Amino acid sequence: MTVFEELKRRGLIAQMTNEEKIKEKLESEKVTFYIGFDATADSLHVGHFLQLMVMSHLQRAGHRPIALLGTGTTMVGDPTGKTDMRKMLTKEEINHNAQCFQRQMSRFVDFSEGNAKILRNGDWLLNLNYLDFLRDVGVHFSVNRMLTAECFKTRLERGLSFLEFNYMLMQSYDFLRLFEDEGCTMELGGDDQWSNIINGVDLVRRVKGEEVYGMTFTLLTTKEGKKMGKTEKGAVWLDAEKTSPYDFFQYWRNVDDADVINCLKLITFVPIEEIEAMEHWEGSELNKAKEILAYEVTKLVHGKEEADKALAAAKALFSAGSDDANMPTTVLTDADFADGSIGITELLVKCGLAKSKGEGRRLIVQGGISVDDEKVGDPMAAFTQTLIGEKGLIIKKGKKVFHKVTL
């Protein structure tokens, strides 16, 4: 099976500018391709992970990835999928975020000499002369055509700044520069990037008279079309300091039955034949599939040792409820207590199990909170510093979320 056939069979490919040519190039040439990552946070998240998996699949097949860090485009902000303008970041914040991305990417892509590159588009975008850019690049873009793109259409009613309107031109120019400087002939990205990608393909054709290609891959969504990678605590990050390996494991262990097979195809290297054999699994077998998914993804992101710990802790908790060694833990200080005690709703917020005291009260009233296996029925319940100090507490939210509290 070729890498193109594997990507198709796993359901990773969404759209292509020229399927026949892309298939031919991936099966007969060493292709240099790129994927862009805007440095909007200090860690990659689950949404980025699928893109890294695609890069890894293609690199394993002998192709050459370029990870393009958006130190220039992040100054503008991609309007795609956003109802409001993105938060403006400083150059220092963007460069810090890009450095964090670079460290994380090295777990998935081999950046040793000649195998792959990490570049920053700020190296060329930040030094551009605006009038020259308009004359050389802007002249090739039709405003009428740009306004038909989904990334702009969804924003026109709410308001689209002229700053953001330039984003498509900048991303397209990236492709032109990488074609000229690196021999890059293919741009990949999530399916929400289709409009930006096809405009980059068109710009290279207009300026250089050469054919390059674009391919998008499936977004990581539930069967209902909702993007995956969000919890009540926020995004599921690849940084262990922002989302612990245990929480990361638990996120995938708790995916819906309808989504587990698709996730195995998209974000693991489990052989596709094995995954297809799981498509007929039901009941307890699906729980086994979820365990495989959680273990494999955690191993890829955090390493085998952390995946082993998370698996052992999860099995112990589900069977005996006793092993809390690797459980997410919140350490309280004296400042968290008033008159030697802390209320349960405050404790839920402190541990990230509820966004507010009001949400914590609702969880308690609905019977969703237990402390040390005892159901909490009173939203006014409180726990003394002495009680917590003796052994700590284990808070259980619903059936599957466990959290330890210590001093």
N, C-alpha and C positions, 0 to 999 in steps of 0.2 A: 504494500500500500504506500503510495507516495504521500508527501506531506500535504499536498493539495487535497487528495482524497480523504486523508485523515481529518483535516480541518472541516471539510464538508460533512463527513460522517458524524463528527462530534456536534455538528450544528453551529459551529463557530462563525461561519461566513454568512453575512447578511446581504451585502450588495457589492457589485464589481463594475468597473467602467468597461471592461472587456474580458469576459470570463474565459474565452478561448485563449487569448494571448497571455493572460495571467497564469492560467494552468500550464501553458507551454513553457513560460519562463521559469516558473517554480519547479518544473520537472526536468528542465534541461540546462539551466544556467545557475550561476551563483549570483543571486539578486541582492543588491544593496537596497534596503527599505528603511523607512523611518516611522516612528510614532512620537507625537508631541505630548509633553506633560507640563501643563502650566503649574508653576510653583505657588499654589494658593494656600498651602498649609505646610506645617513642618513634618508631615508624615504622609506617605502614600496610604490610600484606603482600599477597601475591597473593590471599589469600582475600577481602580488602576490594576488590580491583581489580574483580571482577565486579560488585559493588554499585555502584561508581562508574560503570561502564559503563552500567548500567541507568539511573542518575540522568541520565547524559549523553544517552542515547537519548530519555528523556522530556522533558528540557529542550529538546532540539533540536526536539521536536514541540510546544513551546509551554507545557509544564506547569512548575510551580514547585516545585523541590526544597527541602527543609529537611534539612540534615545535622545530626543531633542528636548532639553529643559527650557521652558518658556520664560527666561529671565527678561525678555523683551515684551512678549505678548501678555505676560501677567501684569505689566504696567497698564495695559488697556482693559483686559478682562473679556473673556468670551461670553457673549450674551446667550449662547445656546442653552436652552432648558431653564433659564432664569427669568423670574417675573420682575425682578428689580436689578439694578446695577450692582455688580459685585463690589465688595469693600476694596477701597484703594490701599495698596500696600506700598511701603517704601522700598527703595532699591536694596537697602540692607536686609530687610525682612525677606524679600524675594530671593536674594543670594543665599541667605541662611537656609531657607526652605529647599532651594535647589541642592545645596550640599547634603541635606538630610535625605533627599530623594536619591542622590547618587550613591550614598552608602547602602540604602535598602535595595536598590536595583541590582547591586553586585551579587546578591544571593540567588538571583534568577537568570542573569545573563553574564556570560563570560566576556569581560571587557579587556582581556589581555591583547597584546599587540596583534592587530590585523583581524581579530575575531568580531569586534564590535566597537562602537564609539559612543561616548557621551559628549554632546555638544550643547552650547547655550546660544539661543537665538539673539540674546542681548548683544552678543559680540558683533553682529551686523546691524540689527534693528536700531540700537541706541545711537548709532553714529550716522544714521541716514540723514541726508538733506531733504527736508520735506518737499520742496518744490521739485527737486530732481525725482523724488519718489512718485509724486503725482504724475509727472510727465512720462516717466519710464514704466510705471506699473499701473497707476490709477487710470490711465488712458484706455486700458484693456478691459475695464469693468463697466458694465451697464447698470446704472442705478435701478432701472425698471426690473431688470433680471434679478438683482440682489434682493429687492423687496419681495420677490416671490419665494425666497428661501424660507424654510420653516423656522430657522433660528432667528429671523427678523420678523416674520409675520406674527408670531406669538407675542412679540413685544410692542408692536406698533400702537395698540390701544392703550397700554400702560405707559408708554413713553420709551423711546430708544435714543440714547445720547449719540451725538456725532462721534464722540470718542469710541464707543463700542462699534459704531458702523464701520470703523477702519479695521476691525479685527480680521475680517475675512481677507482683506488685501494683505495684511501682514502674514497671516498663515499661508496664503498662496505664495507670497514672496519667499517664505522659508523653503518651500518645495523647489522653487527656481534656484535658490542659492545652493541647496544640497545637491541638486542635479548638476550644477556647474562645478561645485567644489569637490564633491564626493562620488559623482557618478551614480547618485541615488535615483532609481527609476520607479519607485513604488512608495506611496504613502498609505499607511494603515491607520485605523482609528475606530472608535465606537460608532455605531450606526447614527447617532445624533450628530456626527461630524460630516455626514455625507455632503452637505452643501459646501462646506469649506474645502473638502477634499477635491470635489469635481472642479471647483474654481481654480485650485492649484494646478490640476492636470491641464486645464484650459490655458492658464497663463504660460506654462512651459511650452505648450504647443504654439501659442501666438508669438512668444519672444524668441524661441530657439528653433521652432519648426520640427520638434521631436515629439514622439509619442511616449508618454509616461502613463502610469496606471494608478488607480486608487481602489482600495478594498476596505469595506467596513465589516466589523464583526458584531455579533449579537450582543446586546446589552444584557447584563446579569439582572434578570427580573424574575418575579414570581409568575405563576401561571396567569394571575390576574393582571399582569403587566406592571406591577409596582416594583420600583428599583430595590434591589437587595443591598444590604450593608448598613442599615439603620437600626438602632435599638433605642430604647427609652433614654439611654445615656448619651445618645448621639451616634456619630459614624463609627463603623467598625474599622479601626486603624491597623496597619501592619506593624506599627511601633509598639513594642511590648510595654512601654511606659504609659501609653495612651489606652491601649486595650490589652489586658494581660493575656498570656497564652491560654490560661484556663477559660477566661471569658470568650476568647476567640474560638476555642474548641467548642464551647457550649453553644455559641451562635449557630455553628454549622450542625451540631448534634440536634438542634431544635428546629431545623427547617421543616416546612410543611411536607407531608408525604408526597404531595403532587410535584414538589420541586427537587427532590433529592437526586433523581436519576439525571435530570438536566444539569444540575450542579456538578455531579461526578464527571459528566462529559466535558463541561466547559472549563473547569478549574482544577482538574487533577490529571495525572499521567497514568492513572489506572487504565490498562489496556481496554480499548473500546469494545472488544469482544466480551470481556468480563462484565462490563457495564450493561451491554445489551442483554446479557443473560439475566441481569437483575430486574429488567423491565417488567417481568411477570411476578416479582416478589410482592407479598402482601403481609400485613400485620407485623408480627415480630421480625420477619425477614427484612422489612423496610427499616426497622430500628437498627438492624445490623448494617444495612446500607448507609444509614445516617452516621453510624459510628465510623465506618470506613471513610466516608466523606470528611468528617471532622478530623480524624487522625491524619489523613493524607494532606489536607490543606494546612493544618497546623504544622506538620513536619516540613512542608515546603517553606512556610513563612518563618517559623521559629526554630526549626531543627528537630531532629529525632528525640533528643533528650527531653525537651519541653513537651513534645507530643506524647511521649511515653508517660510523663508525669500527669498531664491533663487526662489521658485515657484512664490511668489508674485511679485518679481522684474521682472521675465521673462514675466509674464502675462501682467504687466503694460507696459513694453517696447514694446511688440508685439502689444498691443492694442492702447495705447495712446502715447508711447514713452516718458513718463513723470517721472516715478518713478526711480530715480537713487540712492536711499539710500543704496542699497546692491550691486551696480555695482562695478566691479573691478576698482580700482582707483590708479593713479600714482600721487604722490605729487612732483612737481618740486621745485627746489631751485634756488637761484640767479645764482649759477654756471652753470645752464643749459641754461642760456640766454646769447646772444652776442648782445651788444648794445640794450638791452631791448626787444629782440624778439628771437623766436626759429622757425626754419624752419619745415615745415610739415614732411619732410622725417626724420629729426632728432627726431621729436616727435613720429613718428611711431615706430622707433627703441627703443626709451626710454620706450615706453609703452609695448614693446614686441609684437607689431602687425606686425612687419616686422623684418627680421633677419639682414638686411642691408639697407643702403640708396638706393642702386640700386633696391632692391626688393620693397622698398617703392615707388620709382618712377614708377615702373611697375604697382603697384596697383592703383596709381593715374591715370596714362594714360589709364588704362583699366576701369576706372570709378568705382572703388571699394571702394573709401573712401569718407565719408561725415563727416563734422564737424557741429554740431548743426543743423542737417537735411539739410545742404547745401552741394551739391556735390562739391568736390575739384577737379578742373581740371588742376591746375598749380602746377607742382612739386616744384616750387620755392616759393610757398606761405609760409607766415610766420605769426606768431601770437604774439602779444605784451604781455608783462608781465602785463600791465594794463588791457587788455581785459580779460585775463585768470583770473586775480585776482578779477574781479568784480563778476563773477558767475561760473567760471570754464568752461570747454568745454566737450562736449560729442562727442567722435569719434566713428563713425560706420564703420565697415569693412564688406563689403558684406551685406547680409541681416540679419545676426543673431549675429554678434559679436559687443558688445558695450563696451566702455571703457571711464571712466571719468578722466579728468585731472584737478588738482587743484594746488594751491600754499600753 
